[in-house]
């Protein structure tokens, strides 16, 4: 059954892309062209040839850290529990997306592991593999995940992204406004022995704070099959972003070249890539750069987000959202939800705003969007 679902989805995408190319070269007026495209594009397709088969679901706004790039120092006003999606609502939304072609789901937060039923939630997603879901992943800060790792793996979790911005315990407290560096390092080590498809380490690089640690993070890939990803510092409400704090990937790559020389090997770009990948010759793992600020990858974006309060967000840096929660609680059918999702995705822009404009636009704090 899963094979048939995937085949049908591929055929839909193929027909849609061919139709989009045909319309792009036609002389149809813009309103008429848009109407024709809307009819031909699959539910998860937009008007720029992108098919969104990757869904990120924030399962909580709560977190046990206070990372400076994610949460304002004074904290955030949390949404009332009754206004957050329930487990049943999350699984319903996930099922609707999978039935339309989503084959990868990532759970985010806040910190997903503060949710008491996180293992049961993963198990519920695992049941969607019969409909075509292939990958279930999670982003975690690693503080409290260790004891749950075997249970999460057994429930169906395929991969982990663990956030760690410094390996120095003192600097860790400055970054996160909490302690726990050793817990995160042990979580990374434990995850490597549990057979996950991948274990990635997410490092947000900020000038004057941790750019000097980049070679040490690359050394983590020497013996372990881990993927370290250096993330450019991005602007969100309350994180006091400034261009002077941004360290672009080209600068970091030049710093690494001074250390490793021609031992740095570029890796082929993956479809719908977010990271430019590299490895050091002879090392087991790899590293890469997520270049959201200095070299955007909007043209290949295949991701949409459902936030903890049930709002659908089709672009990380967009401030237009639509509530799936309100739709569900008003008694909407699956067809109603599908139509709302389709409408939102087809209004997605070709690319997000430029760097200087982006930093001035309102958006949620990262803690309320999900990593």
N, C-alpha and C positions, 0 to 999 in steps of 0.2 A: 504493500500500500504506500509506504514512504517513497518508494522508487517512482510510483505513478505520480504522486504529488509533485516530486521534484521535476520529472519530465514535463508535466503540464506547465509548471512555473517557467521552466526554461523556454518552452515554446511560446508562452505569452510574452516573455521578455524579448525574444527574437523578433516576433511580429511587431511588437511595440517599437523597438529600435529601428526597424526597417521603415515603419510608418513615420517615425519622428524625422528620420533623414529625408524622406520624401517631402514632408511638409516643410522642412527647413529650406528646401530649395525651390519651393513653390512661390507663386505671386499672390497667395491668399492674404487678405487684409489681416492685421494682427488679431482683432476680436474673433473673426471667423476661424483663423488658424488655431487660436487657443481652444475654441469650442471643439474643433475636430480632434485636436490632440487629446483633450480630456476624455473623449470617447474611446480613443485607441490605447491610451496608456493604462497599464495595469494599476491596481490599487496602490501598490508601493512604489510606483514609478513617478518621477517628476517630469517636467517639460524640457529637461536638459540631458536626457538620456541616462539618468542615474536610477538604479533600482535599489531600494533600501531593504536589504535582507538582514540587517544587523540592528537589533533592538537592545537598548540599554535601559534597564528598569531600576530606578532608585527605590529602595525598599524601606528607607527610614531617613529622617533628617537629623537624627541623633548621632553623636560621635563621642568617643572617649579621648580624642585629641582636639587641639585648637590650632591647627596649622595656619600660619600667618597668610599664606596665599589662598587659603580656602575659606576661612572664617574671620570676620572682623574681631578685633581684640575684645570688644565689648560683648561679643556673642551675637546670636540672632534670635528673633522671636520665632519659636517653633510653632508649626501648625498644630492645632488641636487634634488629638488622636482620632476623634470621630470624623475628621475631615481628610484623613489619610486613607489610601486604598487598603482594604482588608486583604487577607491572603486569598480568599475566594475571588475577589475582584482582580487582583494581580494575575491570577492564573487564567481568569476569563480573558483579560486583555491579551495576555501572552498567547493563548490559544487562537484568538482572532487573528493576531499578527502572523502566527505560524501558518495558519490556513491560507494566508495570502502570499506566503513565500519567504518569511523570515526563517533563516536556518541557524542563526547564532543569537544567543541572548546573554547579556552580561548583567549581573546584579551589582549595584553600586549603592552608595549611601549619600551622606553620612557614612557610618560604618556598618556594613550589612550584618556583621556578627553580633551587634548589640540587639538584634531582633531575635527574640526567644525561639521562634519557629523557623529559623533560617534553614535548618537541615530539612524540615518537612517541605518548605517552599521549593528547595532544590529538587526534592523527590517528586513534587508535583510537576515541575518543569520537565523532569526526566520522562514522565509519562507522555509528553508531547512529541517524543521522537517518532512515534508511529505516524504522526502527521507531517514529518519532514524536518523537525529540529535536529541539528547535528552537533552543535557545540553549546555548552553551558559554562560560562566563566564568571569570575567574581573579582572585583577590586576591593582590597582590604588594606588597612594600615598595619595589620600584623600583630597588634598589641594583644588581642585576646583570641586569635584564631587557632593557635597551636592545638589545643585539646579537641577542637572540632574538626581538624583536618581529616582524620581517618573517616569520620562520619560523613563529612561533605563529599569525600571521594567515593565512598560506598553509595551515597545517595544519587550520584550521577554528575558531580562537578568535574569538568574536564580540565580546566586551567585556572591559574591564579595570577593576578597582578598584585604585587605587594609594594606599597609605597614606603620608600626610605630615602630621605633627602640628605642624610649625613650618616657616616659611620662613627662619628665622634659623640659620645654620650652628652657632653656639655653642650655642644652645638645642637644636638637633638632637642634638648629642652628649649633652646632659643627658637628653633623652628616650630616646634609643636606646642610650646607652652605647657608641656607635660614631660615626664620621663618615661623610659621604656625601650630605649635603643636595643638593649640586649634581647628583649622579647621578640623584637622584629627580626633581628639577625638569626635567632634560633628558629623562628617560623620559616624563614627562607630555607634554612638548612633542612628542616624536617620535611617541608613540602617537596624538596628535591628527591626524597627517598620514597615517595608514596605513589609514583607512577602517573602523575599528572601529565597531560599532553604538553603542557608548557608551564614554566614558572618565570614570570617577568618581574623585574624590579623597576619601579617608576621613580625617577629622580627629577624633581623640579629644580632647575638650576637658577640661582639668583646671585647677581654680581655682589662681591664682597662678603658672601656668606658660605658658599660651598663650591664655587667653580674650581677651586684648587684641589678638590677631591675627585675630580673626574677620572684621572688615571687610576686611582685606587679602586673606583667602582669598576673600571674596565678589567682590573686584575681579578675581580670576582668571577670572570668568565674563563679564567685560566684552567681550572680543574673541574668546574661545575657547568653543566649544560643549562645555564641560566641566560636570560636575555635582559640586559640592562638597557633601559630606554631613558635618555636625557630629554626632558620636556621643557620647552621654552616657557618662560614665565608669562602667564596670560592675565588680562585684566577682567576682574569681576567686581561686583559691588562690594565695597568695604575692605578690599585687600591692599589698598594703597599702592596700586601698580604705578610704576614709572618707567619710562624708556631707559633710564640710566641703570635700572636693575636687570634689564633684559640682557642675556648673553646668547647671541645667535649661534646656530649650530656650526656655521662656517668658522667662527672663532674657536669653538670647542674642538672642532676637527683639526684645525691648525695646531692647537696646543697638543693634541694627541700625536700628530705627525712629528712634532719635535721630540716626542718620547719614543715612538715606535717606528718611525720612518716608513719604509715601503713594506713593512710587515702588516700594515692595515689593508685589508681586502674588502672592497665593496661587495655587497650581496645584491642579487637581483631584486628589483622592486616587486612586491606581491600585489595582486589585484586589490584595488580599493585600499591601498596602503595608507597608513598614517605615519609610519616610521621609515626613515632611510637607514638601512641596515649595513653593518660592517662586522668583521671579525678580525682578530689578530691571528696571523698564521700560526698554527700549532695549538691554539687555544680551543677548548671544548665548546664554550658558549659564544655568544655574540652580543653586540651592542648596537644601539641606533639612536636616532634623533627624531623627536616629534616636533616638527617645524611650523606649528600653527601660526606663528607671528612673522617669520622671515621668509618662508617659502611655502605658501599655503597649498593644501591638497583638496580644495573644495570640488574640483572637477571630478574627482573619483569618490566623493563622499557617498557612503552607503548606510549611514547611521541615522537613527531617530531615537528620541528619548521619551520615556514616560516617567514623570517625576513622582515623588512619594505622595503628593496630593492629587495625583491622577491627571495632571496636565500633560498634554502631548506637546513636545518641543522638537521641531524638525531641524533646528540648527543650534549648536551650542551657544553661538553668539547672537542668536535672534531673540527678540523680546516678545514675539507673537506666540501665544500659547492657546490651546483649546482644551477644555475640561472633558476628559472621558469619564471621570468620576460622576459629574453631574448628569451626564448622559445615561450612565448605567443606573444611577439611583432614581432616575425619572422613568425607568422601565423600558429603556431602549432595547430593541432587538439587535442581534449580531449584525444584521444588514445595516441598521442605523449607525452602528459603531464603524463598520467598514466604510460607509459613505463619508463619515466625518474624517476618518483617517485619510482617505483618498483626497478629499478636498484640501486638507492641511498640507499634505505632501506636494500637491500640484501647485501650491502657492509658495513653495520653497524657492528662494532666490538662487541665482547662479553661483554666487559667492558672498561671503560675509564682507563687511566694510574693511577699509584699509586700517592700518595700525593706529594712526593718529585719531581717526574718527572713532574707531572701535573703543578706544580707551575712554571716550566721552559719552558713549551710549549707555543708557540704563540697562541693567541685567540683574539677575539674582546673584546673591553670593554663591560661590561654588558649592558650599555645603548643602544648599537647597536645590541644586541642579543634579549633582551626582557625578562622580569622577569617570 
